[in-house]
Amino acid sequence: MDGAQHYLKRIASEQDGFWQVLINYFPNVCNKNSRILDICCGVANEEPLLVRHFGKKTELISLDNNKGLESLLNELGRKSVKIGDVRELDRHVKGKFNLVMGRNVPLNPNYDAFRDRVFDYWPDVFEDLSRFMTSDATLFLTLVREDEFYRAEEILNWAGYRIRLKEINPIIVPSDYIGIQGADTKDSYVIIAQPPLQLRLFQC
Ligand SMILES: C[S@@+](CC[C@H](N)C(=O)[O-])C[C@H]1O[C@@H](n2cnc3c(N)ncnc32)[C@H](O)[C@@H]1O
């Protein structure tokens, strides 16, 4: 088996795992015309699965800031992916989404060697993200590591999200090893939340 075949096989088993995740966490799909935003999508292996599960009329936008993925994304025939930074959502997406998905979002704080400090932009990202969610939208996050799971909970609470479920994913999703170094499995922890309540003042 050559390298490309190995690679495609790994993607296929990752997709099989994530398909089970979709069926488990979204067993009833009521709105078949939904808008979905997939942040930090990497090679967006979930793209065909989301369209299959949520319906062909789903408008899916996937976002990742790694320009180096472009040729692989083309090879894989991904159509929904925009190269862009989740810190600049206004530049890349318009309108509101019914579902925001973030698989294996790297929530660990980033070290800025130039300024010799650790900075963590994720609280700002999640605070801003709520502007792009309908009031009844769902945020579906998966995390690889336990510390990221607790950090996600902390950030979402701080930003006013209403956490509906947080648990160890009962479904094993094998890693495709493309975006995640050193982890045999991914989507290890799941958090489902709703955006902060938006108070609307009475207007005359
Ligand atoms: C651990 S990988 C997960 C990729 C994919 N969701 C998956 O589960 O296979 C994290 C991804 O987040 C992307 N990423 C990190 N920071 C980002 C940012 N500020 N804006 C957009 N994408 C970002 C990386 O380029 C990388 O593809």
The ligand as an SDF file (V2000), in Angstrom:
LIG
                    3D

 27 29  0  0  0  0  0  0  0  0999 V2000
   -5.6730   20.0890   16.3510 C   0  0  0  0  0  0  0  0  0  0  0  0
   -6.0410   20.6910   14.7620 S   0  0  0  0  0  0  0  0  0  0  0  0
   -7.6920   20.0740   14.4910 C   0  0  0  0  0  0  0  0  0  0  0  0
   -8.0490   20.0440   13.0440 C   0  0  0  0  0  0  0  0  0  0  0  0
   -9.4110   19.4070   12.7510 C   0  0  0  0  0  0  0  0  0  0  0  0
  -10.5050   20.1520   13.3230 N   0  0  0  0  0  0  0  0  0  0  0  0
   -9.4350   17.9920   13.2230 C   0  0  0  0  0  0  0  0  0  0  0  0
  -10.1250   17.6780   14.2080 O   0  0  0  0  0  0  0  0  0  0  0  0
   -8.7480   17.1670   12.6190 O   0  0  0  0  0  0  0  0  0  0  0  0
   -6.2980   22.3990   15.1100 C   0  0  0  0  0  0  0  0  0  0  0  0
   -6.5110   23.2480   13.8910 C   0  0  0  0  0  0  0  0  0  0  0  0
   -6.7910   24.5760   14.3410 O   0  0  0  0  0  0  0  0  0  0  0  0
   -6.2440   25.4800   13.4090 C   0  0  0  0  0  0  0  0  0  0  0  0
   -6.1130   26.7900   14.0820 N   0  0  0  0  0  0  0  0  0  0  0  0
   -5.3680   27.0860   15.1810 C   0  0  0  0  0  0  0  0  0  0  0  0
   -5.5010   28.3780   15.5030 N   0  0  0  0  0  0  0  0  0  0  0  0
   -6.3630   28.9210   14.6090 C   0  0  0  0  0  0  0  0  0  0  0  0
   -6.8810   30.2300   14.4020 C   0  0  0  0  0  0  0  0  0  0  0  0
   -6.5330   31.2450   15.2150 N   0  0  0  0  0  0  0  0  0  0  0  0
   -7.7330   30.4390   13.3760 N   0  0  0  0  0  0  0  0  0  0  0  0
   -8.0930   29.4070   12.5450 C   0  0  0  0  0  0  0  0  0  0  0  0
   -7.6100   28.1410   12.6740 N   0  0  0  0  0  0  0  0  0  0  0  0
   -6.7590   27.8970   13.6940 C   0  0  0  0  0  0  0  0  0  0  0  0
   -4.9220   24.8350   13.0270 C   0  0  0  0  0  0  0  0  0  0  0  0
   -4.4160   25.3230   11.8110 O   0  0  0  0  0  0  0  0  0  0  0  0
   -5.3040   23.3610   12.9780 C   0  0  0  0  0  0  0  0  0  0  0  0
   -5.6650   22.9460   11.6790 O   0  0  0  0  0  0  0  0  0  0  0  0
  1  2  1  0
  2  3  1  0
  2 10  1  0
  3  4  1  0
  4  5  1  0
  5  6  1  0
  5  7  1  0
  7  8  2  0
  7  9  1  0
 10 11  1  0
 11 12  1  0
 11 26  1  0
 12 13  1  0
 13 14  1  0
 13 24  1  0
 14 15  1  0
 14 23  1  0
 15 16  2  0
 16 17  1  0
 17 18  1  0
 17 23  2  0
 18 19  1  0
 18 20  2  0
 20 21  1  0
 21 22  2  0
 22 23  1  0
 24 25  1  0
 24 26  1  0
 26 27  1  0
M  CHG  2   2   1   9  -1
M  END
$$$$
